[in-house]
Amino acid sequence: MALNTWLFFVVTVFLVSATPGPNMLLAMSHGIRFGLRGALPTMAGLLLALGLIMAGSAAGLGALLAASERLFSIVKYAGAAYLVWLGYQAWRAPVSEQAHSPEADAATSKWQRFRTGFLVAMSNPKAFIFFTALFPQFMHADAPQLPQLLTLAGTFYVIESAWQAAYAFGGAKLKRWLTSPRRQRMMNRFAGGSFMAAGVALSTVSHG
């Protein structure tokens, strides 16, 4: 892969990953609730799902979703419903005199955080099609495909991980501001409303 092609890919992914979406919103909200270290299981779930999505796209699942309107709709509406449900949970989350406490970690296990991250990242069928469409733009047909795929996937992983860590770190810093129940409630409403809005927006995504 030519250096200028790879650098263009880096810039593209840097901007795409920086855009706030369900994955980054979840990293930030779990950073607020559990701190940066407590959000690591969430990030692990998000990144595992993204790895599976990239592998599935390379194996042709993205093309299958693009070709099958019914399958696309099933995945789309299931993902939208899950995001709305997460939003409802965040909206109704209890508040306390402290923005963060050890009891919060005990109430939500590492496995639960990992599972939530995994399901959120897997909830968007457009992600499969996105990778199916993105990677070939930076690959040369006359060169070995596997090394190029590994280079692109590895680069995406590093950039995506960095942005997730940045969002989680920002959330961890925000918890110092969330020292009153009123501010916590405002943040719960913001996070819940954002997740529900993302779910509604996902449900309107067209197959084409």
Salt bridges, closest charged atoms under 4 A:
none
